[in-house]
């Protein structure tokens, strides 16, 4: 996710010289992007750096060991932005000081500039800092600010993890086609392009998703037959998604403890 945001910043015209990346094991493509942009890559915490924005693009399991060394980077003008699931502002403040902090949850379509990010700012974040963070996050897609930190766990469950649900939908559609007799590679191409195309139609259309669905569904036709199964009230998609997203939210809450 850090690499996706970094690429978006460079693509949007943010001066590379204003960005310092701390990564002890940056992937070759990230190293190349940093070098091409004229940014600085360091493998250890700099001694003389006090950034306006400190982005923490770390796995939640790495936070405990990484944060103490990063505390020296946080100055009175610094806003800390974490994109780690389940890492609370309280735990960040304990390690980095009780300053301006934002929790953000992007998703992986950020890598192609089509992500969406949920964000929450604590009461130490100024209007100017929030605007700066918004501009940095929106390079990968829309940014939605929530009023409660607990809502970030819901954002994580819906959109943070959401791309995996869509990819699995493609797998399931392709597998169902294969089981009915289509060659596996053809079934995958059909499913993949159908979901990608439907997503682009949804993106470009001002119609509600329900209206787009109804537009495809002729009464008594093939789509209606399939939807009768998918909308079954007890074991259709809605109750399944209710359970799935609740499970993702519960796991996000567990990570914050």
C-alpha positions as CSV (number, residue, x, y, z in Angstrom):
1,X,0.0,0.0,0.0
2,X,2.9,2.3,0.7
3,X,4.2,1.7,-2.8
4,X,0.8,2.4,-4.3
5,X,0.5,5.7,-2.5
6,X,4.1,6.6,-3.4
7,X,3.5,6.0,-7.0
8,X,0.4,8.1,-6.9
9,X,2.2,11.0,-5.3
10,X,4.9,11.0,-8.0
11,X,2.2,10.6,-10.8
12,X,0.3,13.6,-9.4
13,X,3.3,15.9,-9.5
14,X,4.3,16.0,-5.9
15,X,8.1,16.9,-6.0
16,X,10.1,13.8,-5.4
17,X,12.7,15.8,-3.4
18,X,10.0,16.4,-0.7
19,X,9.6,12.7,0.0
20,X,11.9,10.5,2.1
21,X,11.2,6.8,2.2
22,X,12.3,4.6,5.1
23,X,12.4,1.0,4.1
24,X,15.2,-1.5,5.0
25,X,14.2,-3.9,2.2
26,X,12.5,-1.9,-0.5
27,X,11.5,-3.9,-3.6
28,X,13.5,-3.2,-6.8
29,X,10.5,-1.5,-8.5
30,X,10.1,0.8,-5.5
31,X,13.8,1.6,-5.5
32,X,13.5,2.5,-9.2
33,X,10.5,4.7,-8.7
34,X,12.2,6.5,-5.8
35,X,15.4,7.1,-7.8
36,X,13.5,8.3,-10.9
37,X,11.5,10.8,-8.8
38,X,14.6,12.2,-7.2
39,X,13.4,11.1,-3.7
40,X,15.6,9.8,-0.9
41,X,15.6,6.2,0.2
42,X,17.0,5.3,3.6
43,X,17.3,2.0,5.5
44,X,17.7,3.5,9.0
45,X,15.8,6.2,10.8
46,X,17.3,9.6,9.9
47,X,18.7,11.7,12.8
48,X,17.9,15.1,11.3
49,X,14.4,14.7,9.8
50,X,11.2,16.2,11.1
51,X,8.5,15.7,8.5
52,X,5.2,17.5,8.1
53,X,3.6,14.2,7.4
54,X,4.8,10.8,8.7
55,X,3.1,8.0,6.8
56,X,3.1,4.6,8.5
57,X,2.6,2.0,5.8
58,X,3.4,-1.0,8.0
59,X,1.7,-4.3,8.8
60,X,-0.1,-4.2,12.2
61,X,2.2,-6.9,13.5
62,X,5.3,-4.7,12.8
63,X,4.1,-1.6,14.6
64,X,5.2,-2.6,18.1
65,X,8.8,-3.1,17.1
66,X,9.0,-0.2,14.6
67,X,7.2,2.7,16.4
68,X,9.7,3.4,19.2
69,X,12.5,4.2,16.8
70,X,10.2,6.4,14.7
71,X,9.3,8.6,17.7
72,X,12.3,10.9,17.1
73,X,10.8,11.9,13.7
74,X,7.6,13.4,15.2
75,X,7.9,17.1,15.7
76,X,5.3,19.6,16.8
77,X,4.3,20.2,13.2
78,X,4.0,16.5,12.3
79,X,0.8,14.7,11.5
80,X,1.1,11.0,11.7
81,X,-0.9,8.9,9.2
82,X,-1.3,5.2,9.7
83,X,-2.7,2.8,7.1
84,X,-2.4,-0.3,9.4
85,X,-5.6,-2.2,10.1
86,X,-6.5,-2.4,13.8
87,X,-3.7,-0.1,15.1
88,X,-5.5,2.5,17.2
89,X,-4.7,6.1,17.7
90,X,-4.2,5.4,21.4
91,X,-1.5,2.9,20.7
92,X,0.1,5.2,18.1
93,X,0.0,8.1,20.6
94,X,1.6,5.9,23.3
95,X,4.6,5.3,21.2
96,X,4.8,8.5,19.2
97,X,3.3,11.1,21.5
98,X,-0.2,12.5,21.8
99,X,-0.1,14.6,18.6
100,X,-2.0,15.0,15.4
101,X,-2.9,11.6,14.1
102,X,-5.0,10.1,11.3
103,X,-6.0,6.6,10.8
104,X,-6.6,5.8,7.1
105,X,-7.8,2.6,5.3
106,X,-7.1,2.6,1.6
107,X,-7.6,-0.5,-0.6
108,X,-5.5,-2.3,-3.2
109,X,-7.1,-0.7,-6.3
110,X,-5.1,2.3,-5.1
111,X,-2.3,0.7,-7.2
112,X,-4.1,1.7,-10.4
113,X,-5.6,5.0,-9.1
114,X,-9.0,3.5,-8.5
115,X,-9.0,2.9,-4.7
116,X,-11.1,4.5,-2.0
117,X,-9.9,5.5,1.5
118,X,-11.7,5.9,4.7
119,X,-10.0,8.2,7.2
120,X,-10.5,9.5,10.8
121,X,-8.6,12.4,12.4
122,X,-8.2,12.9,16.1
123,X,-8.9,16.3,17.6
124,X,-5.2,17.4,17.4
125,X,-5.3,17.5,13.6
126,X,-5.7,21.1,12.3
127,X,-7.8,22.0,9.3
128,X,-4.6,22.6,7.3
129,X,-3.2,19.2,8.3
130,X,-6.4,17.4,7.4
131,X,-6.5,19.2,4.0
132,X,-2.9,18.1,3.4
133,X,-3.6,14.5,4.3
134,X,-6.7,14.5,2.1
135,X,-4.7,15.7,-0.9
136,X,-2.1,13.0,-0.3
137,X,-4.6,10.2,0.1
138,X,-6.8,11.2,-2.9
139,X,-4.1,10.5,-5.4
140,X,-5.4,6.9,-5.3
141,X,-9.1,7.7,-5.4
142,X,-11.9,9.3,-3.3
143,X,-11.4,9.9,0.5
144,X,-14.3,9.5,2.9
145,X,-13.8,11.0,6.4
146,X,-15.7,9.3,9.3
147,X,-16.7,10.8,12.6
148,X,-15.7,7.9,14.9
149,X,-12.5,5.9,15.1
150,X,-14.6,2.7,15.5
151,X,-16.0,3.3,12.0
152,X,-12.6,2.7,10.6
153,X,-13.1,-1.0,11.5
154,X,-16.3,-1.0,9.4
155,X,-14.5,0.7,6.5
156,X,-11.8,-2.0,6.8
157,X,-14.5,-4.7,6.6
158,X,-16.3,-3.2,3.6
159,X,-13.8,-1.5,1.3
160,X,-10.4,-2.3,2.9
161,X,-10.9,-6.0,2.5
162,X,-13.6,-5.6,-0.3
163,X,-11.4,-6.2,-3.3
164,X,-10.7,-9.7,-2.1
165,X,-14.5,-10.4,-2.1
166,X,-14.7,-9.2,-5.7
167,X,-11.8,-11.3,-6.8
168,X,-13.3,-14.3,-5.1
169,X,-16.6,-13.6,-6.9
170,X,-14.7,-13.9,-10.2
171,X,-13.2,-17.2,-9.0
172,X,-16.7,-18.5,-8.1
173,X,-18.3,-17.4,-11.4
174,X,-15.5,-19.0,-13.4
175,X,-15.6,-22.3,-11.4
176,X,-19.4,-22.5,-11.8
177,X,-19.0,-22.1,-15.6
178,X,-16.2,-24.8,-15.6
179,X,-18.4,-27.2,-13.7
180,X,-21.1,-26.8,-16.3
181,X,-18.8,-27.6,-19.1
182,X,-16.9,-24.4,-20.2
183,X,-13.1,-24.7,-20.6
184,X,-11.5,-23.4,-17.4
185,X,-9.5,-20.6,-19.2
186,X,-12.5,-19.4,-21.1
187,X,-14.7,-19.4,-18.0
188,X,-12.1,-17.3,-16.2
189,X,-11.8,-14.8,-19.1
190,X,-15.6,-14.5,-19.2
191,X,-15.9,-14.0,-15.5
192,X,-12.9,-11.6,-15.2
193,X,-14.0,-9.3,-18.0
194,X,-17.6,-9.3,-16.9
195,X,-16.8,-8.2,-13.4
196,X,-14.2,-5.6,-14.7
197,X,-16.7,-4.3,-17.2
198,X,-19.6,-4.1,-14.7
199,X,-17.4,-2.3,-12.3
200,X,-16.5,0.3,-15.0
201,X,-20.2,0.7,-15.9
202,X,-21.0,1.3,-12.2
203,X,-18.1,3.8,-12.0
204,X,-19.3,5.8,-15.0
205,X,-23.0,5.6,-14.4
206,X,-25.0,7.9,-12.1
207,X,-27.6,5.1,-11.6
208,X,-27.9,3.2,-8.4
209,X,-26.5,-0.3,-8.3
210,X,-30.0,-1.7,-7.8
211,X,-31.2,0.2,-10.9
212,X,-28.3,-1.1,-13.0
213,X,-29.1,-4.6,-11.8
214,X,-32.8,-4.2,-12.7
215,X,-31.8,-2.9,-16.2
216,X,-30.1,-6.3,-16.9
217,X,-32.9,-8.4,-15.5
218,X,-35.7,-9.3,-17.9
219,X,-38.7,-10.7,-16.1
220,X,-38.7,-14.5,-16.4
221,X,-35.3,-14.5,-18.1
222,X,-32.0,-16.1,-17.4
223,X,-30.7,-13.3,-15.1
224,X,-33.9,-13.4,-13.1
225,X,-33.5,-17.2,-12.6
226,X,-29.9,-16.7,-11.3
227,X,-30.9,-13.7,-9.1
228,X,-33.7,-15.8,-7.5
229,X,-31.0,-18.0,-6.1
230,X,-28.6,-15.1,-5.1
231,X,-31.3,-13.1,-3.4
232,X,-32.8,-16.0,-1.4
233,X,-33.4,-14.5,2.1
234,X,-31.8,-17.3,4.2
235,X,-28.8,-18.5,2.2
236,X,-28.4,-16.0,-0.6
237,X,-25.7,-13.3,-1.0
238,X,-27.0,-10.7,1.5
239,X,-27.0,-12.9,4.6
240,X,-23.6,-14.4,3.5
241,X,-22.2,-10.9,3.1
242,X,-23.7,-9.8,6.4
243,X,-21.7,-12.6,8.1
244,X,-18.6,-12.1,6.1
245,X,-18.3,-8.4,6.8
246,X,-19.2,-8.8,10.4
247,X,-16.3,-11.3,10.7
248,X,-13.9,-8.9,9.1
249,X,-15.0,-6.1,11.5
250,X,-14.6,-8.4,14.4
251,X,-11.0,-9.3,13.3
252,X,-10.2,-5.6,12.9
253,X,-11.4,-5.1,16.5
254,X,-9.3,-8.0,17.7
255,X,-6.2,-6.5,16.1
256,X,-6.7,-3.3,18.0
257,X,-6.6,-4.9,21.4
